[in-house]
């Protein structure tokens, strides 16, 4: 199971509902509004400014509101400063069909399962959750 992310049915339902709203997306790159230093927000801002890429920061907010806001953008940039094996925010952006601008510290970016369609990624995550709990002896 990737990064111990235990996605619930309600989360997948929300992501599926939000994914259908594509026609009015902002032609702007979304980035995180903050977080710990490891998220690399200031460095991401500098890089996007240097490349003259329009971006907006999504401020910290309640989880479902964050996903709703993220779904309004065409692209999501995430460039952590160190290895992040399986960042939840990158998975959520992929499930929302955002174009992804990731650096090499996002270790899942080249995984076969992560390069698939949102429905296939969702199926993979659901299967991993099921197999994880089947293989755990309590």
C-alpha distance (Angstrom), angle and dihedral (degrees) to the residues before:
residue distance angle dihedral
X1 . . .
X2 3.76 . .
X3 3.78 113.1 .
X4 3.82 91.3 -29.2
X5 3.80 89.6 -74.6
X6 3.76 104.8 163.0
X7 3.78 103.2 -167.4
X8 3.78 113.5 -162.8
X9 3.78 126.2 -146.2
X10 3.81 89.2 -108.0
X11 3.80 90.6 57.0
X12 3.80 92.6 51.8
X13 3.81 89.9 46.3
X14 3.81 90.4 52.3
X15 3.81 93.0 47.0
X16 3.82 90.8 48.7
X17 3.80 91.8 49.8
X18 3.79 92.8 48.1
X19 3.80 93.5 45.2
X20 3.78 90.5 65.0
X21 3.79 91.1 63.3
X22 3.83 100.3 82.3
X23 3.78 110.3 123.7
X24 3.80 96.1 76.7
X25 3.79 99.5 43.8
X26 3.78 119.3 140.9
X27 3.79 113.3 -108.1
X28 3.78 87.7 -133.6
X29 3.79 133.3 102.6
X30 3.80 115.5 -110.6
X31 3.79 122.1 -146.5
X32 3.77 134.1 177.3
X33 3.77 115.6 -82.6
X34 3.75 94.6 -139.6
X35 3.74 144.8 -41.0
X36 3.75 135.0 143.7
X37 3.79 120.9 -25.6
X38 3.80 90.5 -101.6
X39 3.83 90.5 70.3
X40 3.81 88.8 69.3
X41 3.79 96.4 -139.9
X42 3.85 97.4 154.2
X43 3.81 90.7 46.3
X44 3.81 91.3 48.1
X45 3.81 89.8 51.1
X46 3.81 91.0 50.8
X47 3.79 92.2 48.5
X48 3.80 94.3 48.3
X49 3.81 91.5 47.0
X50 3.81 90.1 49.5
X51 3.83 90.1 51.5
X52 3.83 89.8 45.0
X53 3.80 91.7 -122.4
X54 3.81 115.6 157.2
X55 3.78 110.9 -125.6
X56 3.77 142.4 167.9
X57 3.77 128.8 -155.7
X58 3.77 118.2 -128.3
X59 3.79 105.9 -139.5
X60 3.78 122.2 -134.6
X61 3.79 108.3 -81.7
X62 3.78 142.8 148.0
X63 3.82 112.1 -55.2
X64 3.82 100.7 -109.9
X65 3.82 90.7 44.3
X66 3.80 89.4 51.3
X67 3.81 91.3 53.5
X68 3.78 90.5 46.6
X69 3.81 90.6 51.9
X70 3.81 93.1 44.9
X71 3.80 90.0 53.2
X72 3.82 89.9 63.0
X73 3.82 93.9 66.9
X74 3.80 129.8 79.4
X75 3.81 94.8 -147.4
X76 3.79 137.0 31.3
X77 3.81 122.5 -161.6
X78 3.79 120.4 -159.1
X79 3.79 120.7 170.7
X80 3.80 112.1 166.4
X81 3.80 117.9 -167.5
X82 3.80 95.1 -127.1
X83 3.77 137.7 22.5
X84 3.78 114.9 -54.2
X85 3.77 107.3 -174.6
X86 3.77 98.0 -161.1
X87 3.81 115.5 -4.0
X88 3.76 112.0 -160.3
X89 3.81 93.0 -147.6
X90 3.82 91.6 57.5
X91 3.81 90.3 50.4
X92 3.79 91.4 49.0
X93 3.80 91.7 49.2
X94 3.81 89.6 50.7
X95 3.80 90.7 48.6
X96 3.81 88.1 52.1
X97 3.82 89.7 51.8
X98 3.77 94.9 -116.7
X99 3.77 115.8 157.3
X100 3.79 105.9 -110.9
X101 3.79 128.4 -132.6
X102 3.81 102.5 -172.1
X103 3.78 133.1 161.1
X104 3.79 127.2 -135.2
X105 3.81 91.0 -93.3
X106 3.81 88.5 74.3
X107 3.77 93.5 85.3
X108 3.81 97.0 -168.3
X109 3.81 94.6 57.4
X110 3.80 92.9 96.6
X111 3.81 97.4 38.1
X112 3.79 113.4 119.4
X113 3.81 93.3 -129.4
X114 3.82 91.2 53.6
X115 3.82 93.7 52.6
X116 3.80 92.5 60.2
X117 3.79 132.4 94.4
X118 3.80 118.7 -73.5
X119 3.81 90.8 -105.1
X120 3.82 91.1 52.3
X121 3.82 91.7 47.1
X122 3.80 88.9 50.2
X123 3.82 91.3 50.3
X124 3.80 90.3 49.4
X125 3.80 92.2 51.0
X126 3.79 92.8 47.2
X127 3.80 91.7 49.4
X128 3.80 92.2 47.8
X129 3.80 90.3 51.2
X130 3.80 91.0 50.5
X131 3.81 94.7 45.8
X132 3.81 91.2 45.7
X133 3.81 93.0 56.8
X134 3.82 93.3 40.6
X135 3.80 89.8 57.1
X136 3.78 96.3 47.7
X137 3.77 115.5 93.6
X138 3.75 112.8 -153.1
